Amino acid sequence: MKRTLGKKRKEAAMGIKDTIHFNWYKHLILLFLLILCVGSSIRVTEADFIKVFANSNQMTAFLSRFLHPEVSYLPKIIPPMIKTLKMSVLGTAIGVFFAVPFAFTATWVVTRNHAVTAVIRFFLNLVRTIPNLLLAALFVAIVGIGEATGVLTIAIFTFGMVSQLIYESIETIDYGPIEAAESVGANKVQIAVWSIAPQIFSQIVSYTFYALEVNVRGSAVLGYVGAGGIGVILNSSLALFQYERVSIVILSILFVVAVADGISESIRRRLV
């Protein structure tokens, strides 16, 4: 009996030892593959990290100025920051307003027509593929420089993002209310309003505030292409190497984004 127990313990110890050796070899192989991937990426992209260390003096000079924000410049930042917030709120509202009806027509649950759904979804996919900065640059060329360009850019971005989120939510709803409405002869509009909309209303509210959070962040850089807001000051300060002003602008953006995130999260928790 004792010999049997001793033999089993010895076999268990050998099994643990083999497992440790296997894990060690596995981690070694993974490390080798990681180094190989990093080395290949550096070679393919022709990235020269030696230049990064060679410009350490320039980096030190930048940080020495960047870490001392020009607080006296803060009053001049407030008006464009308010414009940025107005752009975000208005653009988000317009985008959601048009996203809701398009999202309903982008799902078979509402249209019962695969052709219509495919066309609408293709259009929405096309809208989502255009980056924000490219949209802003196009609108600057069409409309001109100013806050209106920023509002249009944010509205189209919000439209593409929120419409997809909504129609994906529609496809996961309970079909019971829809079947009940169809049984009493309700048309598609009535089904959408009375059977589908109540089930996804809280999600629409949540997506709206999520889009607002994203747009407050994104609108800060639209000024780089002339779309107005705080991005104009950030762009000009960087161009003039006024890193103290760049620092206070970035800190102001971080503060506004943090406040917007906190407010939107609080409202979403109460409504959802």
Residue pairs with C-beta under 8 A, 6 or more apart in sequence:
41 47
42 49
62 243
65 243
65 244
65 247
66 243
66 244
66 246
66 247
67 247
68 244
68 247
69 244
69 245
69 247
69 248
69 251
70 242
70 244
70 245
70 247
70 248
71 248
73 244
73 245
73 248
74 248
74 252
76 233
77 230
77 233
77 248
77 249
77 252
80 228
80 229
80 230
80 232
80 233
81 229
81 230
81 252
81 253
81 256
83 147
83 228
83 229
83 230
84 150
84 216
84 219
84 220
84 228
84 229
84 230
84 231
84 256
85 216
85 256
85 260
86 147
87 147
87 150
87 151
87 154
87 219
87 222
87 228
87 229
88 154
88 212
88 215
88 216
88 219
89 212
90 151
90 154
90 155
91 150
91 151
91 152
91 153
91 154
91 155
91 157
91 158
91 215
91 219
92 154
92 155
92 158
92 208
92 211
92 212
92 215
94 151
94 155
94 158
94 159
95 154
95 155
95 156
95 157
95 158
95 159
95 161
95 162
95 211
96 158
96 159
96 162
96 204
96 207
96 208
96 211
98 155
98 159
99 158
99 159
99 160
99 162
99 163
99 166
100 163
100 166
100 204
102 120
102 124
102 159
102 163
103 162
103 163
103 164
103 165
103 166
103 167
103 170
104 110
104 166
104 167
104 170
104 192
104 196
105 111
105 116
105 117
105 120
106 117
106 120
106 121
106 124
106 163
106 167
107 117
107 167
107 170
107 171
108 114
108 117
109 170
109 171
109 173
109 175
109 178
109 196
110 170
110 188
110 191
110 192
110 196
111 117
111 188
112 188
121 167
124 160
124 163
124 164
127 156
127 159
127 160
128 160
128 161
128 164
130 156
132 153
132 157
132 218
132 221
132 222
133 221
133 222
133 224
133 225
135 152
135 153
135 156
135 157
136 149
136 150
136 153
136 222
136 225
136 226
136 227
137 225
139 149
139 152
139 153
139 227
140 149
140 225
140 226
140 227
143 149
143 152
145 226
145 227
145 228
146 226
146 227
146 228
147 227
147 228
147 229
148 228
149 222
149 226
149 227
149 228
150 219
150 222
150 223
150 227
150 228
150 229
153 222
153 227
154 215
154 218
154 219
154 222
157 215
157 218
158 211
158 215
161 211
161 214
162 207
162 208
162 211
165 203
165 207
166 200
166 203
166 204
166 207
169 200
169 203
170 196
170 200
173 196
173 199
173 200
174 199
177 194
177 195
177 196
177 199
178 191
178 195
178 196
180 195
181 190
181 191
181 194
181 195
182 191
186 194
186 195
202 271
202 272
203 272
205 268
205 271
205 272
206 268
206 271
206 272
209 264
209 265
209 267
209 268
210 264
210 268
212 260
212 264
213 257
213 260
213 261
213 264
216 256
216 257
216 260
217 257
219 227
219 229
219 230
219 231
220 229
220 230
220 231
220 234
220 253
220 257
221 231
221 234
222 228
222 229
222 231
223 229
223 230
223 231
223 232
223 233
223 234
223 235
224 231
224 234
224 235
226 232
230 249
230 252
230 253
233 245
233 249
234 246
234 249
234 250
234 253
237 243
237 245
237 246
237 249
238 246
